[in-house]
């Protein structure tokens, strides 16, 4: 086997890490949420996780360790206008657990929050297409 060019976690380690992370997101009374921000840290929109904001906030694939968050519908009325450059995943209490870049698209991109559009207008609908981390 050739030497790896970067570190590589074994799948059981990724499964354990992402399962523990999901437990942190779900530590409160409800599922967590995603807050979407502009580069200047202006809050643009908020999207709840889980189904009807109930736990779990997502699912860890036992074969790959990939954590796929369950999005509880769109934010139907964005807080502010701006270009979304990143989002944060929080627990119920609003504790930031992960910052993650955003990209516009229609299909999942591992390591990114995929939005229907990164150009957000106050009062408009904002949809998180996918939120996938880790394998």
N, C-alpha and C positions, 0 to 999 in steps of 0.2 A: 504494500500500500504506500503510495507517495505521501510525503509530509504535507500537511494542510498549509495553505497560504494565509489562513486566518483561523481563529478559534472556532471550534465546532462542538456544541453541546450534544450529548446523547439525548435521544428522544425522551426517555423517562425523566431526565432533568428538566427539559422544556415543559413537559406535562405538569410536573410538580410545581415549577415556578409559575406558570400561567394559572394553574388551579389556585395557588396561594394568592396571586394577584386578584383573581376573580372574587375570592373570599373577602379581600379588603374592600373591593368595590361594593360588595353586597353586605358589608358589616352592619349597616344601619337598618332601620325599620323597612325601607323600600329599596328598590334597585337604585343604582347610581344614575349619573347623567353625563352628557357631553355639553360643554360650554364652548362656543365658537368665538374666536377673537380675531381682530385686525392686528396688523404688525405693531400698532401703537398701544396695544392691550385694551382697546375698546371692546366691550362685550357686545357681540352682534346677535347671537341667538343661543337658545338652550334647547336641548333635545333629551327627553327622558329615555332611559334604558329599560330593558325587561319587557314583559307583556303586561300592559296596563300598569306600568311602573312597579310590577311585582318581581321579586327575585325568581330565578337568577337573571343577572344582567347579560349573560351570554353563555356560551358553551365552549369547552375545551375539547378538541379532537384528541382522543386517546392514542391515535396512531401517529399523529404528527406533532401534537402539542400546540397547534394553532388555536388561538382564542378568537372566536367570532362573537362580537357583541350583538345582542338583539336590540334593534332600534324600535322604540315605542311611538312610531309615527313621527310626522314632521312637527317643527315649531310653526304654528299657523300664523304667528305675528312676530316677526323679528324685532329685537329690541332697538337696534341701530342700523344705519347704513354703513357699508364699507366693504373692503376686499378681505375675505377671510384667509389668513395665512396659517393659522394653527388652531388646534382645539385642545381642551384638557378633559380628561376623564376623572370624575370625582365620585366620592361616595355620597350617600344620602345627605350627610352634614355639609357637603360642599368642600371637603378636604381634597385638594388636588393630588392625584396619584400618578398621573402620566400626562406629559405634554407630547403632542403628536402633530406633524405637519398635515396640511390639507391639500387636496387636489380635486379638480372638477372631473367628473366622469360618470359612467353608467355601470361600471363593473368594479368589483373589489380589487384593491391594490394593497398588498400586504405592507404594513408599516405606515399607512396613510389613512386619514379619514377622508373618504370619498364623498363629495357633496354634489348635488345636482348642479350647483353653480357656486363659485367662490365670490361672485359679486352679489352682495346681499343688500336688499333695500328694506328699510324700517317698515314694519307692518306687513311685509310679504311672507310667504311660506318658504321655509328652508328645510330641505330634505337631506338627511345623511343617508347616502346610498349604502355605504358599508363602513365598518370599523373592524379591521382584522390585524391582530398582532402576533408575532412570535413564532416561527418554527425555524 
